[in-house]
Amino acid sequence: MAVSSDLEVEARRSGRSGRIEPWVFAALVVLQAIPLVALRYFPSEDGSAHVASAEILNNFHGSFAEYFRIRWFVPNLAGHLLLAGFVRLTDPVSASRIMVGLIVVALPCSVRFAVRSIRPSSVLLSYAGLPLAVNFFLHRGLYNFSLGLVLFFVIVGYWYRVRDDLSPRRALGLGALFLITLVDHAVPFMMAVFVVGVEALWPVVTGVSGAAATSARRRLRAVTFAALPSLILLGTYTVLERRGAGSRWGVGTLLANLVTFNRVLTAFNRKELVFSTLVALVLGVLTLVNLVHTRGRSWRDPTWALMACAVIVLVAYLALPDTDSDGGGGLTARLGFFIVAFALLWNAQFAMRAREGLVVAVALSAAAFGLLGARWSTYHAFDREVAEYVSIGHVLRPGATLVPLNFVQDDNPPPGMQYSKSARPTLQASGWLMAERKVVDLSHFEAYLQFFPIAFRDGVDPKASIGNGKIWIDQSPPDVRLVGHDRAPGHPGSIDYVLVFGLRQASPEVRHAPATERVLTQLKQGYRRVAVSKPRGLVQLYERR
């Protein structure tokens, strides 16, 4: 692999002087992962739904085949297949813990690989991977995107190691990495192609001459060759499956989130902002210092390519509408992460003195474990709530249909229940029942969206027949049709079980709302209560008469 002679010298020096440091980094990565993997139900919003889809992929027969179909031409495929493999080897709960552990370990390691590939003496900056690993997106349960972040940093590191001698074989390797990333998630793939493309294009645009120009054009052709097959696949998918835009955040909110790393690192409570802001402060100060040191450099200098990437993504972050109506884990939040990533990579280009690097590593490590401490009580509270939720699973008959109804929401809970600002672990906790008891959850949200591998079969549309045209799991109270739904188009057949979550704990306004009264009337007409969860009675399970 080709690196400059200066960087080879730095690599040898860092190897001699930092023999203990890699072990310290590895120990911190493992120490951060252990308590997360120890939780039975890691608190994420979509994680249980992903596990349920993995169970469908593994057991696509019987009731699953009756209600669902599999779509193989989607970008979110690789993570689902990986999780399905974990489920096949172990069980749904263990598979989820393995997936979380894999992401939390692999992301800091991939950041370190990228930073060392850019400049070995900046390796202590890779400690930013610790807080970045347990991020907003992991708590939202966006496992495919999180794995895509790992692949993004791997591609950046690989590019910096081979760019000066991009042989056909290495270009094929780059193309393979692009394709794997696309099959996992489209956004990290686009960001990887973007940064490699800008890096390859920079010397051509800035007007290098002679042998350098010939080499730059050859490198650009190789990158085009590597990325083109994946870009064609993405273009084909985009044409076939168009997706509308959501609302646009206010500029003030966007900037406030950016300077505190809110919705990059935070997910549950305001205490997290203290430590996410510390990470933002460390990277911000480093950026200002390096900008001062590079103020005399020509814009043609290749070190500006990564800064150009950060600026372009910043403009997109401020200008583009989001892809989620609630502004949760959509495009805007993801672009915010890549602004941070490009700033981190740009700073990695500049040598750090030992004392400066030590301060940066300690501050970033402290922020990572500070975030863990700020979330710990929330983790345990949600672990208990989800455990109680799934405790009624033994009553469910495998192959039966289930409709969960949520009368409380994690972002607006009654007293005594756990609050979460952004990630809502109980919202789709019925996914655990689907995975463990092999029931058909008719609220399974992945089956309603075109970018997941699981979809409802043609003619089956519970959203229309039960939810009156809406996905009802985030409605409190839910407006649903439990009796007479079979007369509506798209009806899925009988509803064998109805799971009522949080009705006893709901506010008086929710308990006495007209929608709640309609639900209770329908339950009285067609169902009988067969189980109540303990110890708090969070869940009541009704079976069809």
C-alpha positions, -999 to +999 in steps of 0.1 A: +000+000+000+014+034-010+019+061+016+043+090+015+077+086+031+069+112+057+039+092+069+059+060+068+083+076+092+054+088+114+040+052+114+073+038+126+076+064+153+041+059+165+047+022+166+078+025+188+063+051+211+028+039+214+030+002+222+007+005+253-018+030+237-035+004+213-042-018+243-057+012+262-079+019+232-090-017+229-097-019+266-119+012+265-138-001+235-145-034+253-154-016+286-179+006+267-195-024+250-198-048+280-227-030+299-246-025+266-244-061+257-253-071+293-287-055+289-313-081+279-332-056+258-310-028+245-333+003+244-338+011+207-368+021+188-365-001+156-343-028+169-371-052+179-387-047+144-354-056+128-352-088+149-388-096+139-379-092+102-349-114+107-372-141+121-394-139+091-364-143+068-354-174+087-388-189+089-406-178+057-434-204+058-468-209+075-484-177+087-454-155+079-456-166+042-494-160+043-491-124+053-457-112+041-434-113+010-397-107+007-382-080-014-346-087-024-339-055-043-336-030-014-305-011+000-312-022+036-306-059+029-271-067+042-278-058+079-310-078+079-293-109+065-265-105+090-290-103+119-309-132+104-277-152+106-272-143+143-309-153+150-304-186+133-272-193+153-286-182+187-320-167+196-337-133+189-326-117+221-290-129+219-288-120+182-298-084+190-271-082+217-245-096+193-255-069+167-253-041+192-220-054+204-207-057+169-216-021+160-203-006+193-169-024+188-166-021+151-173+017+147-144+029+170-121+005+153-131+017+118-126+053+129-092+044+141-084+026+108-094+057+089-075+082+111-043+061+111-045+057+073-047+095+069-019+103+094-005+078+120+006+105+144-031+117+147-041+083+161-053+097+194-080+116+175-095+081+169-108+082+205-137+102+190-149+068+178-159+059+214-187+085+218-196+083+181-202+045+184-231+047+209-250+074+190-285+087+183-289+062+154-280+031+174-307+041+199-332+046+171-324+010+162-310+020+128-287-010+126-282-009+088-272+027+089-249+021+119-231-008+100-229+015+070-210+040+091-184+013+099-181+006+061-178+043+054-148+047+076-133+015+063-136+029+027-120+062+037-091+043+053-087+020+024-087+049+000-060+068+018-038+036+018-042+029-019-049+062-036-012+068-047-011+034-064-046+026-074-040-005-095-069-024-112-070-049-084-072-022-058-099-004-078-118-037-078-114-039-040-128-003-037-157-012-060-165-043-038-165-021-007-188+004-024-212-024-034-213-040+001-220-005+016-248+001-009-265-032-001-263-023+036-275+014+034-277+040+007-266+071+027-232+059+039-226+046+004-234+080-011-211+097+014-183+073+007-185+078-031-188+115-024-156+118-003-136+095-026-148+113-057-139+147-043-105+135-032-099+120-067-113+151-085-094+177-064-061+176-082-078+176-116-099+207-107-070+225-091-049+223-122-019+201-114+003+196-144+028+171-159+031+136-145+009+146-115-019+155-139-016+122-157-016+103-125-046+123-112-067+116-143-058+079-141-069+078-105-102+095-113-109+070-141-103+041-116-126+056-090-153+061-117-149+025-127-151+013-091-182+034-082-202+031-115-219-003-110-232+006-075-243+040-087-263+023-115-279+000-090-288+029-067-302+049-096-324+019-107-338+015-072-344+052-069-365+053-101-385+022-091-391+033-055-396+070-052-398+085-017-414+118-007-397+145+014-407+154+049-407+187+067-378+210+070-363+219+104-357+255+114-322+269+108-319+278+145-327+242+155-303+228+129-274+250+141-281+244+178-281+206+171-248+209+152-229+228+179-241+204+207-241+172+186-277+168+195-294+141+173-259+129+166-251+116+201-282+123+222-313+102+224-329+101+258-324+131+281-309+165+286-280+152+307-265+137+276-261+173+261-233+180+286-211+152+272-222+156+236-213+193+238-179+183+252-172+162+221-184+191+199-161+214+218-130+192+214-135+189+176-145+225+173-113+238+190-091+214+170-107+226+138-101+263+147-065+256+157-058+238+124-076+264+104-053+290+119-022+268+111-033+263+075-044+299+067-015+304+044-021+273+023-034+276-013-069+263-019-052+239-044-036+220-014-051+185-013-058+189+025-087+212+016-106+184-001-121+170+031-130+205+043-148+210+010-168+178+017-177+191+052-189+225+038-209+209+010-227+185+034-233+214+058-251+233+030-272+202+022-279+198+060-292+234+061-311+234+028-326+199+022-359+188+036-359+158+060-371+124+049-390+117+081-421+137+091-410+136+127-375+146+120-362+115+138-337+094+120-342+109+086-318+126+061-312+157+082-299+139+113-277+116+091-261+145+073-254+160+107-234+129+115-213+132+083-205+169+090-189+156+122-172+127+104-157+150+077-145+175+103-129+146+122-112+133+091-100+167+081-084+173+115-067+139+112-045+152+084-025+174+108+001+161+132-007+162+169+019+168+197+019+141+223+005+163+251-022+177+229-032+143+217-034+130+253-057+158+263-079+151+232-080+113+239-088+118+276-116+143+269-132+122+243-130+091+264-145+110+294-173+121+272-180+086+260-183+072+295-201+103+307-228+096+281-229+060+293-235+072+329-261+098+318-281+070+301-276+042+325-308+047+346-328+051+314-313+019+300-324-001+331-358+015+333-366+006+296-351-028+300-376-035+328-405-021+309-398-041+277-393-072+298-427-068+314-441-061+279-429-094+265-437-114+297-472-122+284-457-139+254-463-174+267-500-169+263-497-162+225-504-190+201-477-193+174-490-184+140-518-162+154-523-125+145-516-097+169-526-060+170-507-039+196-523-007+208-502+019+226-520+042+250-488+059+262-457+070+243-421+071+255-418+108+245-448+118+266-452+092+293-473+094+325-456+096+359-438+065+368-429+054+333-396+061+316-392+092+294-373+093+261-367+124+240-362+107+207-357+069+208-389+051+219-381+015+229-416+004+238-432+018+206-425-014+187-418-039+215-443-062+199-415-071+175-399-092+203-432-112+206-432-117+168-396-130+169-399-151+201-434-164+197-437-164+159-469-144+159-479-121+130-477-086+142-501-066+119-485-033+130-450-044+118-439-011+104-411-024+081-437-041+060-453-007+053-421+009+040-405+003+006-369+002+017-370-029+039-369-065+027-402-075+044-435-063+029-471-073+033-484-095+005-505-079-022-540-075-010-530-074+027-531-038+040-538-037+078-531+001+077-562+005+056-585-021+071-575-017+108-558+017+111-582+037+089-554+045+065-528+053+092-500+034+110-516+033+145-487+023+168-476+059+174-512+071+181-523+076+217-551+068+218-551+046+187-580+050+162-585+014+150-612-009+137-610-043+155-646-054+148-658-052+113-624-047+098-629-078+076-654-057+056-627-032+046-604-036+016-570-051+024-582-069+056-557-095+069-583-119+081-591-125+118-574-106+146-566-133+171-550-111+199-551-074+208-523-062+231-532-031+251-502-012+264-503+015+291-541+020+293-541+019+331-512+043+332-525+067+306-537+102+314-574+109+320-576+127+287-564+095+269-585+071+289-617+090+283-611+100+247-636+090+221-611+067+203-604+049+236-641+044+242-644+029+207-615+005+214-630-006+247-664-011+231-649-033+204-629-053+229-661-060+249-679-071+218-654-095+203-626-103+228-619-116+263-590-106+285-566-135+290-535-120+306-523-090+325-485-083+329-468-081+363-458-063+384-473-030+371-500-042+347-485-023+318-499-048+293-534-064+290-538-091+264-572-099+248-580-130+228-608-132+201-639-150+214 
